[in-house]
Amino acid sequence: MNILYLTGEAVPFIKTGGLADVAGSLPKELIKLGCDIRVVLPLFSSIDESYKAKMEKITEFYVDLDWKHQYAGVYGLEFDGIKYYFIDNLEYFDRENPYGYDDDAERFIFFSKACTLLGKEINFKPDIIHSNDWHTAMVNVFVNDYRRGDSYYDDVRTLFTIHNLKYQGVFDPEYLRLAGLDGSYFNENDLKFYDAINFMKAGIIHATAVNTVSENYAREIHYPFYGEGLDGVIRQYDYKLSGIVNGIDYSEWNPATDQMIDQNYDINSIDKKVLNKLAIQKLYGLPEREDVPMIGLVSRLNEMKGMDLIRFILEELLQEDIQFVLLGTGDYTYEEMFKYFARKYPEKMASRIYFGGAEAHKIYAASDFYLMPSISEPCGISQLIAMRYGTLPIVREAGGLKDTVIPYNEYTGEGTGYSFSNINAHELLFTIKNAISIYNNQESDHERLIKNAMSQDIDWNMSAGKYFKLYENIRA
């Protein structure tokens, strides 16, 4: 099966969020299932020169954008067994950041058109064109549009994956002309979104099938609170919507082999995990105590990640005999809040307002609990990493968090973490205190939860199998 996989970012080349992790991991697993998969992304100037030096120019062609005849260079690179193609155009992609510019609509119309034409240029006929988020959503429109006059696209099917419905690509309707689409597309049952056009809506309507990155998120976005103004469209096209939970890359996230943590361990040597706690206590200047429950948090600091819930209960939480370690950046208010509490409670809290990959690994390995009270979380990867490291997640039952974390059952002792359902700060506090109580007073239950969490199959192979089955259903 031939798959053309389109993304605005992918590790290790360029990353701004979780999409890059998915795009860097899923194709590797799909290859193992027999897919011939080609990954396509823009040749951003910010891609490291060490990768650019290994790229080989494959071809070049031109993309029509209204009166413009724009150059599209194609550079190839094989990395980790995957064939990558990078679309080059200095006008659009010679930027410091991938997104966030006034001409983003034009940039990603160009990229989407180039991707739609690419198969012909590299002599690769895709069975499925798999696009991701608003950056590549217009491909689904172009495939349907071209199908009317070009038999090449007759049997090409499309899958559109929504990683986060919040970011939709909403632009002036004048860009329809630039895209080469006539005015018939500007109607309520197509690209029109109030007085604008909406790329995300376009992907949902025009793709053969649509999926989100968790089953629960696929259900949530049917309702206004999570639907971001598109819940009506989601309900209308419910018949082609499904959810597939993300996985994590075991080669990167493995406490038994992780070179960034101070002490390796596995499910059979959980007692060694505490040495990582002692190491990070020393690193962050906290009292070195094996017995104190440590709560970790590695996150963007914003409202959707539940920072307000933490803000309302942090003073009360720090009255407990705990340690809290935090790593991340985000909104100024939350950054200052965590700095303030770290100064006020230097023996209980350490705040690192930056992001460091190695320190993230250390926090996952050192902590007893991982805090993730998200308001919205389409899938979430942090809770999966935490479980892999035997660090019990404390989550709100949002999106993929509900799908992936099994809450502790006090009667059976089963579970892989702790959860609460309402957007309520004291419900969060109660859940944390309950987790601390079990840590302190029910050692056997706590250890069982750790082993349950570490036993979960959260590798990408399971997710890839579901994508493969979805591809087969789309082709049928």
C-alpha positions as a Markdown table, in Angstrom:
| # | Residue | x | y | z |
|---|---|---|---|---|
| 1 | Met | 0.0 | 0.0 | 0.0 |
| 2 | Asn | 1.4 | 3.4 | -1.1 |
| 3 | Ile | 1.0 | 6.2 | 1.5 |
| 4 | Leu | 1.9 | 9.9 | 0.9 |
| 5 | Tyr | 2.1 | 11.3 | 4.4 |
| 6 | Leu | 1.9 | 15.1 | 4.7 |
| 7 | Thr | 2.9 | 17.2 | 7.7 |
| 8 | Gly | 4.0 | 20.7 | 8.6 |
| 9 | Glu | 6.6 | 19.3 | 11.0 |
| 10 | Ala | 8.3 | 16.0 | 12.0 |
| 11 | Val | 11.1 | 15.1 | 14.4 |
| 12 | Pro | 14.0 | 15.2 | 14.1 |
| 13 | Phe | 13.8 | 18.0 | 11.5 |
| 14 | Ile | 11.4 | 20.5 | 12.9 |
| 15 | Lys | 9.1 | 20.6 | 16.0 |
| 16 | Thr | 6.7 | 23.0 | 17.6 |
| 17 | Gly | 4.3 | 20.4 | 19.1 |
| 18 | Gly | 3.0 | 16.9 | 19.4 |
| 19 | Leu | 2.3 | 16.6 | 15.6 |
| 20 | Ala | 6.1 | 16.4 | 15.1 |
| 21 | Asp | 6.4 | 13.4 | 17.4 |
| 22 | Val | 3.6 | 11.6 | 15.6 |
| 23 | Ala | 5.0 | 12.3 | 12.2 |
| 24 | Gly | 8.4 | 11.2 | 13.3 |
| 25 | Ser | 7.2 | 7.9 | 14.8 |
| 26 | Leu | 4.1 | 6.6 | 13.0 |
| 27 | Pro | 5.6 | 6.2 | 9.5 |
| 28 | Lys | 8.4 | 3.9 | 11.0 |
| 29 | Glu | 5.8 | 1.5 | 12.3 |
| 30 | Leu | 3.7 | 1.6 | 9.1 |
| 31 | Ile | 6.7 | 0.5 | 7.1 |
| 32 | Lys | 7.0 | -2.6 | 9.3 |
| 33 | Leu | 3.4 | -3.4 | 8.3 |
| 34 | Gly | 4.3 | -3.3 | 4.6 |
| 35 | Cys | 3.4 | 0.2 | 3.6 |
| 36 | Asp | 5.5 | 2.1 | 1.1 |
| 37 | Ile | 5.3 | 5.5 | 2.9 |
| 38 | Arg | 6.8 | 8.8 | 1.8 |
| 39 | Val | 6.7 | 11.7 | 4.2 |
| 40 | Val | 6.5 | 15.2 | 2.8 |
| 41 | Leu | 7.2 | 18.5 | 4.7 |
| 42 | Pro | 8.4 | 22.0 | 3.9 |
| 43 | Leu | 12.1 | 22.7 | 3.6 |
| 44 | Phe | 12.2 | 25.2 | 6.4 |
| 45 | Ser | 15.4 | 27.2 | 6.7 |
| 46 | Ser | 15.4 | 26.3 | 10.5 |
| 47 | Ile | 16.1 | 22.6 | 9.7 |
| 48 | Asp | 19.5 | 21.8 | 11.0 |
| 49 | Glu | 22.3 | 22.1 | 8.4 |
| 50 | Ser | 23.5 | 18.5 | 9.2 |
| 51 | Tyr | 20.3 | 17.2 | 7.6 |
| 52 | Lys | 20.3 | 19.6 | 4.7 |
| 53 | Ala | 23.8 | 18.5 | 3.8 |
| 54 | Lys | 22.6 | 15.0 | 3.2 |
| 55 | Met | 19.6 | 16.0 | 1.1 |
| 56 | Glu | 19.6 | 15.3 | -2.6 |
| 57 | Lys | 17.7 | 17.3 | -5.2 |
| 58 | Ile | 15.2 | 15.1 | -6.9 |
| 59 | Thr | 13.3 | 17.4 | -9.2 |
| 60 | Glu | 11.6 | 20.7 | -9.5 |
| 61 | Phe | 8.2 | 21.9 | -10.8 |
| 62 | Tyr | 5.9 | 24.9 | -10.7 |
| 63 | Val | 2.7 | 25.5 | -8.8 |
| 64 | Asp | 0.1 | 27.9 | -10.1 |
| 65 | Leu | -1.3 | 30.3 | -7.5 |
| 66 | Asp | -3.7 | 32.6 | -9.4 |
| 67 | Trp | -1.3 | 34.7 | -11.5 |
| 68 | Lys | 1.8 | 33.4 | -9.7 |
| 69 | His | 3.9 | 30.6 | -11.1 |
| 70 | Gln | 5.8 | 29.4 | -8.0 |
| 71 | Tyr | 8.9 | 27.3 | -8.0 |
| 72 | Ala | 8.7 | 24.0 | -6.0 |
| 73 | Gly | 12.0 | 22.2 | -5.5 |
| 74 | Val | 12.0 | 18.7 | -4.2 |
| 75 | Tyr | 14.8 | 17.4 | -2.0 |
| 76 | Gly | 15.0 | 13.8 | -0.8 |
| 77 | Leu | 16.5 | 12.2 | 2.3 |
| 78 | Glu | 16.3 | 8.7 | 3.6 |
| 79 | Phe | 16.4 | 8.7 | 7.4 |
| 80 | Asp | 15.7 | 5.8 | 9.8 |
| 81 | Gly | 14.5 | 3.8 | 6.8 |
| 82 | Ile | 11.9 | 6.4 | 5.8 |
| 83 | Lys | 11.9 | 8.4 | 2.5 |
| 84 | Tyr | 11.4 | 12.1 | 3.2 |
| 85 | Tyr | 10.7 | 14.7 | 0.6 |
| 86 | Phe | 11.2 | 18.4 | 1.4 |
| 87 | Ile | 9.4 | 21.0 | -0.7 |
| 88 | Asp | 11.6 | 24.0 | -1.3 |
| 89 | Asn | 10.6 | 27.6 | -1.9 |
| 90 | Leu | 12.6 | 30.4 | -0.2 |
| 91 | Glu | 9.8 | 32.9 | -0.4 |
| 92 | Tyr | 7.5 | 30.7 | 1.7 |
| 93 | Phe | 9.8 | 28.6 | 3.9 |
| 94 | Asp | 12.9 | 30.8 | 4.6 |
| 95 | Arg | 11.5 | 31.8 | 7.9 |
| 96 | Glu | 12.6 | 31.5 | 11.6 |
| 97 | Asn | 9.4 | 29.7 | 12.6 |
| 98 | Pro | 7.2 | 27.3 | 10.7 |
| 99 | Tyr | 3.9 | 29.1 | 11.4 |
| 100 | Gly | 2.6 | 32.5 | 12.6 |
| 101 | Tyr | 3.0 | 34.7 | 9.6 |
| 102 | Asp | 0.5 | 37.0 | 7.8 |
| 103 | Asp | 0.9 | 35.0 | 4.6 |
| 104 | Asp | 0.3 | 31.6 | 6.2 |
| 105 | Ala | -2.7 | 31.0 | 4.1 |
| 106 | Glu | -0.7 | 31.4 | 0.9 |
| 107 | Arg | 2.3 | 29.5 | 2.2 |
| 108 | Phe | 0.2 | 26.4 | 3.0 |
| 109 | Ile | -2.0 | 26.6 | 0.0 |
| 110 | Phe | 1.2 | 26.4 | -2.0 |
| 111 | Phe | 2.5 | 23.5 | 0.1 |
| 112 | Ser | -0.8 | 21.6 | -0.2 |
| 113 | Lys | -1.0 | 22.1 | -3.9 |
| 114 | Ala | 2.7 | 21.0 | -4.3 |
| 115 | Cys | 1.9 | 17.9 | -2.2 |
| 116 | Thr | -1.1 | 17.1 | -4.4 |
| 117 | Leu | 1.0 | 17.3 | -7.5 |
| 118 | Leu | 4.1 | 15.6 | -6.0 |
| 119 | Gly | 3.2 | 12.0 | -6.7 |
| 120 | Lys | 3.3 | 12.6 | -10.5 |
| 121 | Glu | 6.6 | 14.4 | -10.2 |
| 122 | Ile | 8.4 | 11.6 | -8.3 |
| 123 | Asn | 6.6 | 8.8 | -10.1 |
| 124 | Phe | 4.8 | 7.6 | -6.9 |
| 125 | Lys | 1.1 | 6.8 | -7.1 |
| 126 | Pro | -0.4 | 6.9 | -3.6 |
| 127 | Asp | -3.3 | 4.8 | -2.6 |
| 128 | Ile | -3.8 | 7.1 | 0.4 |
| 129 | Ile | -2.8 | 10.7 | 0.9 |
| 130 | His | -2.7 | 11.2 | 4.6 |
| 131 | Ser | -2.8 | 14.9 | 5.7 |
| 132 | Asn | -2.5 | 16.3 | 9.2 |
| 133 | Asp | -4.1 | 19.4 | 10.8 |
| 134 | Trp | -5.0 | 22.6 | 9.0 |
| 135 | His | -1.5 | 23.1 | 7.4 |
| 136 | Thr | -2.2 | 20.3 | 4.9 |
| 137 | Ala | -6.0 | 20.1 | 5.0 |
| 138 | Met | -6.5 | 21.8 | 1.6 |
| 139 | Val | -4.9 | 18.7 | -0.1 |
| 140 | Asn | -8.3 | 17.0 | 0.4 |
| 141 | Val | -10.0 | 19.8 | -1.5 |
| 142 | Phe | -7.4 | 19.8 | -4.3 |
| 143 | Val | -7.6 | 16.0 | -4.8 |
| 144 | Asn | -11.4 | 16.2 | -5.2 |
| 145 | Asp | -11.1 | 19.2 | -7.5 |
| 146 | Tyr | -8.5 | 17.6 | -9.7 |
| 147 | Arg | -10.4 | 14.4 | -9.8 |
| 148 | Arg | -13.0 | 16.0 | -12.1 |
| 149 | Gly | -10.4 | 16.5 | -14.9 |
| 150 | Asp | -7.5 | 14.1 | -14.2 |
| 151 | Ser | -8.0 | 10.3 | -14.1 |
| 152 | Tyr | -4.7 | 10.1 | -12.0 |
| 153 | Tyr | -6.8 | 11.0 | -8.9 |
| 154 | Asp | -9.7 | 8.7 | -9.6 |
| 155 | Asp | -8.7 | 6.0 | -7.2 |
| 156 | Val | -6.7 | 8.2 | -4.7 |
| 157 | Arg | -8.3 | 8.2 | -1.3 |
| 158 | Thr | -7.6 | 10.6 | 1.5 |
| 159 | Leu | -7.3 | 10.5 | 5.3 |
| 160 | Phe | -7.3 | 13.7 | 7.4 |
| 161 | Thr | -6.1 | 13.5 | 11.0 |
| 162 | Ile | -7.1 | 16.2 | 13.5 |
| 163 | His | -4.5 | 16.6 | 16.2 |
| 164 | Asn | -6.0 | 19.7 | 17.7 |
| 165 | Leu | -9.3 | 21.2 | 16.5 |
| 166 | Lys | -8.5 | 24.5 | 18.2 |
| 167 | Tyr | -6.1 | 25.5 | 15.4 |
| 168 | Gln | -8.1 | 25.7 | 12.2 |
| 169 | Gly | -6.5 | 27.9 | 9.7 |
| 170 | Val | -9.2 | 30.6 | 9.2 |
| 171 | Phe | -8.5 | 33.1 | 6.5 |
| 172 | Asp | -10.0 | 35.7 | 4.1 |
| 173 | Pro | -12.1 | 34.2 | 1.3 |
| 174 | Glu | -9.9 | 36.0 | -1.2 |
| 175 | Tyr | -7.5 | 33.1 | -0.9 |
| 176 | Leu | -10.0 | 30.9 | -2.8 |
| 177 | Arg | -8.9 | 32.7 | -6.0 |
| 178 | Leu | -5.2 | 32.1 | -5.1 |
| 179 | Ala | -6.0 | 28.4 | -4.6 |
| 180 | Gly | -7.6 | 28.2 | -8.0 |
| 181 | Leu | -11.0 | 27.4 | -6.6 |
| 182 | Asp | -14.2 | 29.0 | -7.9 |
| 183 | Gly | -16.8 | 30.8 | -5.8 |
| 184 | Ser | -18.9 | 27.7 | -5.5 |
| 185 | Tyr | -16.7 | 26.5 | -2.6 |
| 186 | Phe | -17.6 | 29.6 | -0.6 |
| 187 | Asn | -20.9 | 28.3 | 0.9 |
| 188 | Glu | -22.0 | 27.0 | 4.3 |
| 189 | Asn | -21.8 | 23.4 | 3.2 |
| 190 | Asp | -18.2 | 23.8 | 2.1 |
| 191 | Leu | -15.2 | 26.0 | 3.1 |
| 192 | Lys | -17.3 | 29.0 | 4.3 |
| 193 | Phe | -16.9 | 29.7 | 8.0 |
| 194 | Tyr | -18.9 | 32.9 | 8.9 |
| 195 | Asp | -17.2 | 35.5 | 6.6 |
| 196 | Ala | -14.0 | 33.5 | 6.2 |
| 197 | Ile | -12.8 | 30.2 | 4.8 |
| 198 | Asn | -11.7 | 27.5 | 7.2 |
| 199 | Phe | -8.9 | 25.0 | 6.2 |
| 200 | Met | -9.8 | 22.6 | 9.0 |
| 201 | Lys | -13.4 | 22.5 | 7.9 |
| 202 | Ala | -12.3 | 21.9 | 4.3 |
| 203 | Gly | -10.3 | 18.8 | 5.5 |
| 204 | Ile | -13.2 | 17.4 | 7.4 |
| 205 | Ile | -15.7 | 17.8 | 4.5 |
| 206 | His | -13.5 | 16.7 | 1.6 |
| 207 | Ala | -11.4 | 13.9 | 3.1 |
| 208 | Thr | -12.5 | 10.3 | 2.4 |
| 209 | Ala | -12.1 | 9.6 | 6.1 |
| 210 | Val | -11.3 | 11.7 | 9.2 |
| 211 | Asn | -9.7 | 10.6 | 12.5 |
| 212 | Thr | -8.7 | 12.3 | 15.8 |
| 213 | Val | -5.8 | 11.2 | 18.0 |
| 214 | Ser | -8.0 | 9.5 | 20.6 |
| 215 | Glu | -11.4 | 7.9 | 20.8 |
| 216 | Asn | -12.7 | 10.1 | 23.6 |
| 217 | Tyr | -11.6 | 13.3 | 21.8 |
| 218 | Ala | -13.6 | 12.1 | 18.7 |
| 219 | Arg | -16.6 | 12.0 | 21.0 |
| 220 | Glu | -15.9 | 15.3 | 22.7 |
| 221 | Ile | -15.7 | 17.4 | 19.6 |
| 222 | His | -19.3 | 16.6 | 18.8 |
| 223 | Tyr | -20.2 | 19.1 | 21.5 |
| 224 | Pro | -19.8 | 22.9 | 21.6 |
| 225 | Phe | -17.4 | 23.0 | 24.6 |
| 226 | Tyr | -14.7 | 21.1 | 22.6 |
| 227 | Gly | -16.0 | 21.6 | 19.1 |
| 228 | Glu | -14.4 | 25.0 | 18.6 |
| 229 | Gly | -17.2 | 26.2 | 16.4 |
| 230 | Leu | -17.1 | 23.1 | 14.2 |
| 231 | Asp | -19.2 | 20.7 | 16.3 |
| 232 | Gly | -22.0 | 21.0 | 13.8 |
| 233 | Val | -19.7 | 20.0 | 11.0 |
| 234 | Ile | -18.4 | 17.1 | 13.1 |
| 235 | Arg | -21.9 | 15.9 | 13.8 |
| 236 | Gln | -22.8 | 16.1 | 10.1 |
| 237 | Tyr | -19.8 | 14.1 | 9.1 |
| 238 | Asp | -19.8 | 11.7 | 12.1 |
| 239 | Tyr | -20.1 | 8.7 | 9.7 |
| 240 | Lys | -16.5 | 9.1 | 8.6 |
| 241 | Leu | -14.9 | 10.0 | 11.9 |
| 242 | Ser | -12.9 | 7.7 | 14.2 |
| 243 | Gly | -10.3 | 8.0 | 17.0 |
| 244 | Ile | -6.9 | 6.3 | 17.2 |
| 245 | Val | -4.8 | 6.9 | 20.3 |
| 246 | Asn | -1.2 | 8.0 | 19.8 |
| 247 | Gly | 1.7 | 5.9 | 21.0 |
| 248 | Ile | 5.3 | 6.7 | 22.1 |
| 249 | Asp | 8.6 | 5.8 | 20.7 |
| 250 | Tyr | 10.1 | 3.1 | 22.9 |
| 251 | Ser | 13.6 | 3.7 | 21.5 |
| 252 | Glu | 13.5 | 7.2 | 23.0 |
| 253 | Trp | 11.4 | 6.6 | 26.1 |
| 254 | Asn | 12.7 | 3.5 | 27.9 |
| 255 | Pro | 13.9 | 3.7 | 31.5 |
| 256 | Ala | 16.0 | 0.6 | 31.1 |
| 257 | Thr | 18.2 | 2.2 | 28.4 |
| 258 | Asp | 17.6 | 6.0 | 28.7 |
| 259 | Gln | 21.0 | 7.7 | 28.7 |
| 260 | Met | 19.6 | 10.9 | 30.0 |
| 261 | Ile | 18.6 | 9.6 | 33.5 |
| 262 | Asp | 20.9 | 8.9 | 36.4 |
| 263 | Gln | 19.8 | 5.4 | 37.1 |
| 264 | Asn | 18.3 | 2.9 | 34.7 |
| 265 | Tyr | 15.6 | 0.5 | 35.8 |
| 266 | Asp | 12.8 | -1.6 | 34.5 |
| 267 | Ile | 9.6 | -3.3 | 35.9 |
| 268 | Asn | 11.8 | -5.9 | 37.7 |
| 269 | Ser | 14.0 | -3.3 | 39.4 |
| 270 | Ile | 11.6 | -0.6 | 40.4 |
| 271 | Asp | 13.5 | -0.1 | 43.6 |
| 272 | Lys | 16.3 | 1.6 | 41.6 |
| 273 | Lys | 13.9 | 4.3 | 40.5 |
| 274 | Val | 14.3 | 6.2 | 43.8 |
| 275 | Leu | 17.9 | 6.9 | 42.9 |
| 276 | Asn | 16.7 | 9.2 | 40.1 |
| 277 | Lys | 14.6 | 11.1 | 42.7 |
| 278 | Leu | 17.7 | 11.6 | 44.9 |
| 279 | Ala | 19.6 | 12.8 | 41.9 |
| 280 | Ile | 17.1 | 15.4 | 40.8 |
| 281 | Gln | 16.7 | 16.6 | 44.5 |
| 282 | Lys | 20.4 | 17.3 | 44.5 |
| 283 | Leu | 20.3 | 18.9 | 41.0 |
| 284 | Tyr | 17.4 | 21.2 | 42.0 |
| 285 | Gly | 18.6 | 21.9 | 45.6 |
| 286 | Leu | 15.7 | 20.1 | 47.3 |
| 287 | Pro | 16.2 | 18.1 | 50.5 |
| 288 | Glu | 17.4 | 14.6 | 49.6 |
| 289 | Arg | 14.7 | 12.3 | 50.9 |
| 290 | Glu | 13.7 | 8.9 | 49.5 |
| 291 | Asp | 10.4 | 8.8 | 51.3 |
| 292 | Val | 8.8 | 12.1 | 50.2 |
| 293 | Pro | 6.3 | 11.8 | 47.4 |
| 294 | Met | 7.5 | 13.8 | 44.4 |
| 295 | Ile | 5.0 | 15.3 | 41.9 |
| 296 | Gly | 6.4 | 16.2 | 38.4 |
| 297 | Leu | 5.2 | 18.4 | 35.7 |
| 298 | Val | 6.7 | 19.0 | 32.2 |
| 299 | Ser | 4.4 | 21.2 | 30.2 |
| 300 | Arg | 3.5 | 24.3 | 28.3 |
| 301 | Leu | 2.1 | 26.6 | 30.9 |
| 302 | Asn | -1.3 | 27.7 | 29.6 |
| 303 | Glu | -5.0 | 27.6 | 30.5 |
| 304 | Met | -5.7 | 24.5 | 28.4 |
| 305 | Lys | -3.1 | 22.5 | 30.3 |
| 306 | Gly | -5.1 | 23.2 | 33.5 |
| 307 | Met | -2.7 | 25.7 | 35.0 |
| 308 | Asp | -5.7 | 27.6 | 36.6 |
| 309 | Leu | -6.7 | 24.5 | 38.5 |
| 310 | Ile | -3.2 | 24.2 | 39.9 |
| 311 | Arg | -3.1 | 27.9 | 40.7 |
| 312 | Phe | -6.2 | 27.7 | 42.9 |
| 313 | Ile | -4.9 | 24.8 | 45.0 |
| 314 | Leu | -1.1 | 25.1 | 44.9 |
| 315 | Glu | -0.7 | 27.0 | 48.2 |
| 316 | Glu | -2.9 | 24.4 | 50.0 |
| 317 | Leu | -1.1 | 21.5 | 48.2 |
| 318 | Leu | 2.3 | 22.7 | 49.4 |
| 319 | Gln | 1.2 | 22.4 | 53.0 |
| 320 | Glu | 1.5 | 18.6 | 52.4 |
| 321 | Asp | 4.7 | 16.7 | 52.9 |
| 322 | Ile | 5.6 | 16.6 | 49.2 |
| 323 | Gln | 8.0 | 17.9 | 46.6 |
| 324 | Phe | 6.9 | 19.5 | 43.3 |
| 325 | Val | 9.3 | 19.8 | 40.4 |
| 326 | Leu | 8.2 | 21.7 | 37.3 |
| 327 | Leu | 9.8 | 22.2 | 33.9 |
| 328 | Gly | 8.2 | 24.3 | 31.1 |
| 329 | Thr | 7.4 | 27.7 | 29.6 |
| 330 | Gly | 4.2 | 29.5 | 28.7 |
| 331 | Asp | 2.0 | 32.3 | 29.7 |
| 332 | Tyr | 3.8 | 35.0 | 31.8 |
| 333 | Thr | 1.2 | 34.8 | 34.7 |
| 334 | Tyr | 1.8 | 31.1 | 35.2 |
| 335 | Glu | 5.6 | 31.4 | 34.9 |
| 336 | Glu | 5.6 | 34.0 | 37.6 |
| 337 | Met | 3.3 | 32.0 | 39.8 |
| 338 | Phe | 5.5 | 29.0 | 39.8 |
| 339 | Lys | 8.6 | 31.1 | 40.4 |
| 340 | Tyr | 6.9 | 32.7 | 43.4 |
| 341 | Phe | 5.9 | 29.4 | 45.0 |
| 342 | Ala | 9.4 | 28.0 | 44.4 |
| 343 | Arg | 10.8 | 31.0 | 46.3 |
| 344 | Lys | 8.3 | 30.8 | 49.1 |
| 345 | Tyr | 8.7 | 27.0 | 49.5 |
| 346 | Pro | 12.3 | 26.3 | 48.5 |
| 347 | Glu | 12.3 | 22.9 | 50.3 |
| 348 | Lys | 9.2 | 21.7 | 48.6 |
| 349 | Met | 9.1 | 23.2 | 45.1 |
| 350 | Ala | 11.6 | 23.7 | 42.2 |
| 351 | Ser | 10.5 | 25.6 | 39.1 |
| 352 | Arg | 12.6 | 25.6 | 35.9 |
| 353 | Ile | 11.0 | 28.1 | 33.5 |
| 354 | Tyr | 12.7 | 26.8 | 30.3 |
| 355 | Phe | 12.6 | 23.6 | 28.4 |
| 356 | Gly | 15.4 | 21.1 | 28.4 |
| 357 | Gly | 15.1 | 17.6 | 26.9 |
| 358 | Ala | 17.5 | 15.9 | 29.3 |
| 359 | Glu | 15.8 | 17.4 | 32.3 |
| 360 | Ala | 12.4 | 16.3 | 31.1 |
| 361 | His | 13.7 | 12.7 | 31.0 |
| 362 | Lys | 15.1 | 13.1 | 34.5 |
| 363 | Ile | 11.7 | 14.4 | 35.9 |
| 364 | Tyr | 9.8 | 11.5 | 34.3 |
| 365 | Ala | 12.2 | 9.0 | 35.9 |
| 366 | Ala | 12.4 | 10.8 | 39.3 |
| 367 | Ser | 8.8 | 11.6 | 40.1 |
| 368 | Asp | 6.3 | 9.4 | 41.8 |
| 369 | Phe | 3.3 | 11.2 | 40.3 |
| 370 | Tyr | 2.9 | 13.2 | 37.1 |
| 371 | Leu | 0.4 | 16.0 | 37.1 |
| 372 | Met | -1.8 | 16.6 | 34.0 |
| 373 | Pro | -5.1 | 18.3 | 34.8 |
| 374 | Ser | -5.8 | 19.4 | 31.2 |
| 375 | Ile | -9.0 | 21.2 | 30.3 |
| 376 | Ser | -8.6 | 19.9 | 26.8 |
| 377 | Glu | -6.2 | 17.2 | 25.7 |
| 378 | Pro | -6.8 | 15.6 | 22.2 |
| 379 | Cys | -4.5 | 12.7 | 23.1 |
| 380 | Gly | -1.5 | 13.7 | 25.2 |
| 381 | Ile | 1.9 | 12.0 | 25.2 |
| 382 | Ser | 3.2 | 13.0 | 28.6 |
| 383 | Gln | 0.9 | 10.6 | 30.5 |
| 384 | Leu | 2.1 | 7.8 | 28.3 |
| 385 | Ile | 5.7 | 8.6 | 29.0 |
| 386 | Ala | 5.0 | 8.9 | 32.7 |
| 387 | Met | 3.5 | 5.4 | 32.8 |
| 388 | Arg | 6.4 | 4.0 | 30.8 |
| 389 | Tyr | 8.7 | 5.3 | 33.6 |
| 390 | Gly | 6.5 | 4.0 | 36.4 |
| 391 | Thr | 5.4 | 7.5 | 37.3 |
| 392 | Leu | 1.6 | 7.5 | 38.1 |
| 393 | Pro | -0.3 | 10.1 | 36.1 |
| 394 | Ile | -2.9 | 12.3 | 37.9 |
| 395 | Val | -5.1 | 13.5 | 35.1 |
| 396 | Arg | -8.4 | 15.1 | 34.3 |
| 397 | Glu | -10.6 | 12.8 | 32.2 |
| 398 | Ala | -10.3 | 14.9 | 29.0 |
| 399 | Gly | -9.7 | 13.5 | 25.5 |
| 400 | Gly | -7.0 | 10.9 | 25.3 |
| 401 | Leu | -6.3 | 11.1 | 29.0 |
| 402 | Lys | -9.5 | 9.2 | 29.7 |
| 403 | Asp | -8.7 | 6.6 | 27.0 |
| 404 | Thr | -5.1 | 5.9 | 28.3 |
| 405 | Val | -5.1 | 6.3 | 32.1 |
| 406 | Ile | -7.1 | 3.7 | 34.1 |
| 407 | Pro | -8.1 | 5.3 | 37.4 |
| 408 | Tyr | -7.2 | 3.6 | 40.7 |
| 409 | Asn | -10.0 | 1.3 | 42.0 |
| 410 | Glu | -9.8 | 1.3 | 45.8 |
| 411 | Tyr | -11.7 | -2.0 | 46.0 |
| 412 | Thr | -9.6 | -4.1 | 43.6 |
| 413 | Gly | -6.4 | -2.1 | 43.7 |
| 414 | Glu | -6.3 | -2.0 | 39.9 |
| 415 | Gly | -5.4 | 1.0 | 37.8 |
| 416 | Thr | -2.5 | 2.8 | 36.1 |
| 417 | Gly | -3.0 | 6.2 | 37.7 |
| 418 | Tyr | -5.5 | 8.7 | 39.2 |
| 419 | Ser | -8.2 | 10.8 | 37.5 |
| 420 | Phe | -11.0 | 13.2 | 38.2 |
| 421 | Ser | -13.8 | 14.3 | 35.8 |
| 422 | Asn | -14.9 | 17.9 | 36.5 |
| 423 | Ile | -13.1 | 21.2 | 35.9 |
| 424 | Asn | -12.8 | 21.8 | 39.6 |
| 425 | Ala | -9.7 | 22.7 | 41.5 |
| 426 | His | -10.6 | 21.0 | 44.7 |
| 427 | Glu | -11.5 | 17.9 | 42.9 |
| 428 | Leu | -8.0 | 17.9 | 41.6 |
| 429 | Leu | -6.7 | 18.6 | 45.2 |
| 430 | Phe | -8.7 | 15.7 | 46.6 |
| 431 | Thr | -7.3 | 13.4 | 43.9 |
| 432 | Ile | -3.7 | 14.4 | 44.6 |
| 433 | Lys | -4.2 | 13.9 | 48.4 |
| 434 | Asn | -5.7 | 10.5 | 47.8 |
| 435 | Ala | -2.7 | 9.5 | 45.7 |
| 436 | Ile | -0.4 | 10.8 | 48.4 |
| 437 | Ser | -2.3 | 8.8 | 51.0 |
| 438 | Ile | -2.0 | 5.6 | 49.1 |
| 439 | Tyr | 1.7 | 6.3 | 48.5 |
| 440 | Asn | 2.3 | 6.7 | 52.2 |
| 441 | Asn | -0.1 | 4.1 | 53.7 |
| 442 | Gln | -0.8 | 1.4 | 51.1 |
| 443 | Glu | 2.6 | 0.5 | 49.7 |
| 444 | Ser | 1.5 | -2.7 | 48.0 |
| 445 | Asp | -1.3 | -0.9 | 46.1 |
| 446 | His | 1.1 | 1.8 | 45.0 |
| 447 | Glu | 3.6 | -0.7 | 43.8 |
| 448 | Arg | 0.9 | -2.6 | 41.9 |
| 449 | Leu | -0.1 | 0.6 | 40.2 |
| 450 | Ile | 3.4 | 1.2 | 39.1 |
| 451 | Lys | 3.7 | -2.3 | 37.6 |
| 452 | Asn | 0.4 | -1.9 | 35.9 |
| 453 | Ala | 1.4 | 1.4 | 34.4 |
| 454 | Met | 4.8 | 0.0 | 33.2 |
| 455 | Ser | 3.0 | -3.0 | 31.7 |
| 456 | Gln | 0.8 | -1.0 | 29.4 |
| 457 | Asp | 1.3 | -1.5 | 25.6 |
| 458 | Ile | 1.7 | 2.1 | 24.5 |
| 459 | Asp | 4.2 | 1.6 | 21.7 |
| 460 | Trp | 3.4 | 3.0 | 18.3 |
| 461 | Asn | 2.9 | -0.6 | 16.9 |
| 462 | Met | -0.6 | -0.8 | 18.2 |
| 463 | Ser | -1.6 | 2.6 | 16.9 |
| 464 | Ala | 0.0 | 1.8 | 13.5 |
| 465 | Gly | -2.0 | -1.4 | 13.3 |
| 466 | Lys | -5.2 | 0.7 | 13.7 |
| 467 | Tyr | -4.1 | 3.2 | 11.0 |
| 468 | Phe | -3.3 | 0.3 | 8.7 |
| 469 | Lys | -6.7 | -1.1 | 9.1 |
| 470 | Leu | -8.3 | 2.3 | 8.6 |
| 471 | Tyr | -6.2 | 2.6 | 5.3 |
| 472 | Glu | -7.6 | -0.7 | 4.2 |
| 473 | Asn | -11.2 | 0.4 | 5.0 |
| 474 | Ile | -10.7 | 3.6 | 3.0 |
| 475 | Arg | -9.4 | 1.7 | 0.0 |
| 476 | Ala | -12.2 | -0.8 | 0.0 |
